[in-house]
Amino acid sequence: MKIDMTRWAKTVIGSEAVLAIPVMTYPGLALAGETLTGLIGDGEAQARCVKALAARYPSAAAVTVMDLSMEAEAFGSAIRFSDTEVPTVTGHVVVTLEDARALPVPAVGAARTGVPLKAAEILSREVTDRPVLGGIIGPVSLTCRLMEMTPMMMAMRRSPETLSTVLGKTTEFLISFAKAFKAAGANGVVIAEPVAGLLSPKQCDEYSSRWVKAIVDAVQDEAFLVVLHNCGSTVPLVPSMVSTGAGAFHFGNAVAMTEILPQVPADRLACGNINPSGTFRIGTPEKMEAEVSALLASMEPYPNFVLSSGCDIPPGTPVENVDALFRALASHNASRRRAPAG
């Protein structure tokens, strides 16, 4: 369903109530009776999980799976699969400059990249009360999976041409992937760029943000919003993230949102940042309610704040903990409405 996302973002910021967009697909497994293998390999199964979550929770947007292995798989990386854990990349496909130059850019739809596109196509037709956001990896994070972290960091000093060559190709693919989400009917994409959180501000500018900006410039418009996610130590990186032009930003639990929001322009959304493992996965409903309440209280001065998880909520997360997040949010919003004016 087509939505004016510029107007949607303004509505979120202007809302009397704080809204929430947890990055979650895996909690939908139990609700939809699906398996992890089915979710990551079948677009229809993935759509059923997202639809089940949308039916249960008043999230402000529906999000396809954040699977940070599928793009690397399309480029030729080996992937380790499990019935209980998200897929992980094993090994690397680029070592030398010659490898980088010879690396083919895959077609969108290669390997499992067609799975979330199918899910987005279904969701855009069947979830009509909120935007649908696709999930893709970021350029330097994909490059890291193709080269591995230590060789990539060494290439920054010893072989910058190797790194820039791979970044050019990953960005080319990701632009096509984001455009495919747009064509499938999605209203935006969440770009997961966790590796950028390990870089210095200068490195983030050079190896992440300028490449992310190329994606933003290629796809973001009134009908399509880019959300940039970085779950690292982002306090000094916020200006670099903002320079990408993304319409919204998503932060991990490694940082305090009170240090982030003052740096985010008031007309752009800032989302975060309840711990996806320590609170969602292994916490208790009581812990969730306490942390959500404390975070919401600290975010009162910032109308552009959106409650979320710090990253993708992992498989095995009890739905009771997700219930608790929305219960605490509803209680907070009800208290705001009851508070006397002035």
C-alpha positions in Angstrom: 0.0 0.0 0.0 1.4 3.4 -0.9 1.9 5.8 2.0 3.3 9.3 2.1 6.2 8.5 4.4 7.2 12.1 4.8 3.7 12.8 6.2 3.8 9.6 8.2 7.1 10.6 9.9 5.6 14.0 10.8 2.5 12.3 12.2 4.7 10.1 14.4 6.7 13.1 15.7 3.5 15.1 16.3 1.6 12.2 18.0 0.5 12.8 21.6 1.4 9.2 22.2 4.9 7.6 21.9 4.9 5.0 19.2 6.9 1.8 19.0 8.6 -0.2 16.2 10.5 -3.1 17.6 12.7 -4.8 15.0 11.1 -8.2 15.2 10.2 -11.1 13.0 11.4 -14.1 14.9 8.9 -13.7 17.8 6.2 -14.3 15.1 7.4 -17.9 14.7 5.4 -19.1 17.7 2.4 -16.9 16.8 2.2 -18.2 13.2 3.3 -21.8 13.9 6.3 -21.4 11.6 9.8 -22.7 11.8 13.0 -20.7 11.7 14.1 -22.6 8.5 10.8 -21.7 6.9 11.0 -18.0 7.9 14.4 -17.5 6.4 13.8 -19.5 3.3 10.1 -18.9 2.4 8.7 -15.4 1.7 5.1 -16.6 2.4 6.1 -18.1 5.8 8.0 -14.9 6.6 4.9 -12.8 5.7 2.7 -15.0 8.0 5.1 -14.3 10.9 5.0 -10.5 10.3 1.2 -10.6 9.9 0.8 -12.5 13.1 2.9 -9.9 14.9 0.9 -7.0 13.3 -2.3 -8.6 14.5 -1.1 -8.9 18.1 0.9 -5.6 18.5 0.2 -2.0 17.6 3.6 -1.4 16.2 3.9 1.7 14.0 5.4 -0.3 11.2 5.8 -3.9 10.1 9.4 -5.0 9.3 10.7 -8.0 7.3 13.5 -10.1 8.7 16.9 -8.7 9.5 19.0 -11.5 8.1 22.6 -10.2 7.7 23.8 -13.3 5.9 21.6 -13.4 2.8 23.4 -10.7 0.8 26.8 -12.2 1.5 25.4 -15.6 0.4 24.3 -14.0 -2.9 27.9 -12.8 -3.3 29.2 -16.4 -2.8 29.9 -16.6 0.9 29.3 -20.0 2.7 26.5 -19.9 5.2 26.0 -22.0 8.3 22.4 -22.8 9.0 20.7 -24.0 12.2 17.2 -24.9 13.3 17.5 -22.6 16.3 20.0 -19.8 15.5 20.0 -17.2 12.7 22.3 -18.0 9.7 25.9 -16.9 10.0 28.6 -16.3 7.4 31.6 -18.6 7.4 34.8 -17.8 5.5 35.5 -15.0 3.1 35.4 -14.5 -0.7 37.8 -11.5 -1.1 41.4 -11.5 -0.1 43.3 -9.6 -2.8 42.7 -6.7 -5.1 42.4 -9.2 -7.9 39.6 -11.0 -5.9 37.9 -7.6 -5.5 38.1 -6.7 -9.1 36.8 -10.2 -10.2 33.9 -10.2 -7.7 30.7 -10.4 -9.6 27.7 -8.3 -8.5 24.8 -10.7 -8.1 21.4 -10.1 -9.4 18.7 -9.2 -6.9 16.9 -12.5 -6.1 20.0 -14.5 -6.0 20.3 -17.0 -3.1 17.7 -16.0 -0.5 17.4 -12.3 -1.4 14.1 -13.0 -3.0 12.6 -14.3 0.2 12.0 -10.9 2.0 11.0 -9.4 -1.3 8.2 -11.9 -1.6 7.3 -11.2 2.0 7.2 -7.5 1.4 5.0 -8.0 -1.7 2.5 -9.9 0.4 2.6 -7.6 3.4 2.1 -4.5 1.2 -1.2 -6.0 0.1 -2.4 -7.5 3.4 -1.0 -5.2 6.1 -2.7 -1.9 5.3 -2.8 -0.1 8.6 0.9 0.7 8.9 4.0 1.0 6.7 6.0 -2.1 5.7 9.7 -1.8 5.9 12.2 -4.2 4.3 15.5 -5.1 5.9 18.9 -5.0 4.2 22.5 -5.0 5.3 24.7 -1.9 5.0 27.7 -1.5 2.6 30.6 -1.8 5.1 28.9 -4.6 7.0 28.4 -6.6 3.8 31.9 -5.8 2.8 33.1 -7.1 6.2 31.3 -10.3 5.7 33.0 -10.8 2.3 36.5 -9.9 3.5 36.3 -10.6 7.3 36.9 -8.0 9.9 40.7 -8.1 10.5 41.6 -8.2 6.8 39.1 -5.4 6.1 40.6 -3.2 8.8 44.1 -3.9 7.4 43.0 -3.0 3.9 42.0 0.4 5.2 45.7 1.1 5.7 47.5 -1.2 3.2 45.1 -1.6 0.3 42.4 1.0 0.2 41.7 0.3 -3.5 40.7 -3.3 -2.5 38.3 -2.0 0.1 36.8 0.7 -2.2 36.4 -1.8 -5.0 34.4 -4.1 -2.8 32.4 -1.2 -1.3 31.5 0.0 -4.8 30.1 -3.4 -5.7 28.2 -4.0 -2.4 26.7 -0.6 -2.7 25.7 -1.2 -6.3 23.9 -4.4 -5.2 22.3 -2.8 -2.2 20.9 0.0 -4.3 19.3 -2.6 -6.6 18.0 -4.5 -3.6 16.4 -1.4 -2.0 14.8 -0.5 -5.3 13.4 -4.0 -5.5 11.8 -3.6 -2.1 10.3 -0.3 -3.4 9.0 -2.1 -6.5 7.5 -4.9 -4.3 5.4 -2.3 -2.4 7.5 -1.7 0.7 7.3 1.8 2.2 11.0 1.9 3.2 14.0 -0.1 4.2 16.0 -0.5 7.4 19.7 -0.6 6.6 21.6 -2.6 9.2 25.2 -1.2 9.4 26.6 -2.7 12.7 30.2 -2.8 11.5 30.2 1.0 11.2 29.8 1.1 15.0 33.4 -0.2 15.3 34.9 2.6 13.2 36.2 6.0 14.2 34.1 9.0 13.0 36.5 9.6 10.1 36.4 6.0 9.1 32.7 5.9 9.4 32.4 8.9 7.0 34.7 7.3 4.5 33.8 3.6 4.6 30.1 3.7 5.6 28.2 7.0 5.5 29.2 8.1 2.1 28.2 4.7 0.6 24.9 4.7 2.6 24.2 8.2 1.3 24.4 6.7 -2.2 21.6 4.3 -1.3 19.5 7.0 0.3 19.9 9.3 -2.7 18.9 6.5 -5.0 15.7 5.4 -3.3 14.4 7.8 -0.5 11.5 10.0 -1.5 8.1 11.0 -0.1 6.9 7.4 -0.6 10.0 5.6 0.7 11.8 6.1 3.9 15.4 4.9 4.8 16.1 3.9 8.4 19.8 3.6 9.2 20.6 1.2 12.0 23.9 1.2 13.9 24.1 -0.9 17.1 27.7 0.0 18.0 29.2 2.8 20.1 27.5 5.5 18.1 27.6 8.5 20.3 30.5 10.1 18.3 29.1 8.7 15.1 25.7 10.4 15.0 26.8 13.4 12.9 28.2 10.9 10.3 25.0 8.9 10.4 22.9 12.1 10.0 25.1 13.1 7.0 23.6 10.2 5.0 20.3 12.0 4.7 18.4 9.0 6.0 14.9 10.0 7.3 15.2 7.9 10.5 17.9 6.3 12.7 18.0 3.2 14.9 20.4 2.7 17.8 21.5 -0.2 19.8 21.6 -0.7 23.5 25.4 0.0 23.7 24.6 3.7 24.1 22.3 5.8 26.2 19.6 7.4 24.1 20.0 10.6 26.2 23.4 11.0 24.5 21.9 10.3 21.1 18.7 12.4 20.8 20.3 15.8 21.3 22.4 15.1 18.1 19.5 14.0 15.9 17.6 16.7 14.0 14.1 17.2 15.4 12.5 16.3 12.0 14.0 12.8 11.8 13.0 9.8 13.8 15.4 8.3 16.4 14.5 4.7 17.5 15.9 2.5 20.2 17.0 0.8 22.3 15.9 -2.0 24.7 18.4 -4.8 24.9 17.3 -7.5 22.4 19.1 -10.3 24.2 19.4 -9.4 27.9 15.9 -8.0 28.2 13.8 -9.4 25.3 15.3 -12.8 25.1 16.3 -13.8 28.6 14.7 -11.0 30.7 11.4 -11.1 32.5 8.2 -9.1 31.9 8.9 -7.2 35.1 12.4 -6.3 33.9 11.0 -5.2 30.5 8.4 -3.0 32.0 10.9 -1.3 34.3 13.4 -0.6 31.5 10.8 0.6 29.1 9.3 2.9 31.7 12.7 4.4 32.6 13.6 4.9 28.9 10.3 6.5 28.1 10.7 8.9 31.1 14.2 9.9 29.9 12.8 10.5 26.4 10.0 12.9 27.3 11.8 16.0 25.9 12.1 14.4 22.4 9.0 14.1 20.3 10.9 12.3 17.5 11.8 9.4 19.8 10.3 6.0 18.8 10.5 3.1 21.2 12.3 0.0 19.8 14.6 -2.9 20.5 18.3 -2.2 20.2 18.6 -4.6 17.4 16.7 -7.5 15.8 14.9 -9.5 18.5 16.4 -13.0 18.4 14.7 -16.4 18.0 13.4 -17.9 21.3 12.2 -14.6 22.7 9.1 -15.1 24.8 6.1 -13.3 23.5 5.3 -12.4 27.1 8.3 -10.0 27.1 7.1 -8.3 23.9 3.7 -8.1 25.5 5.3 -6.4 28.5 7.0 -3.7 26.2 3.6 -2.7 24.7 1.9 -2.9 28.1 4.5 -0.5 29.6 4.2 1.8 26.6 0.4 1.9 26.9 0.7 2.7 30.6 3.1 5.5 29.9 0.9 7.0 27.2 -2.2 6.8 29.4 -0.3 8.6 32.1 0.7 11.4 29.7 -2.9 11.8 28.7 -4.0 12.1 32.3 -1.3 14.6 33.3 -2.6 18.1 33.8 -1.7 20.7 31.2 1.0 23.2 32.0 
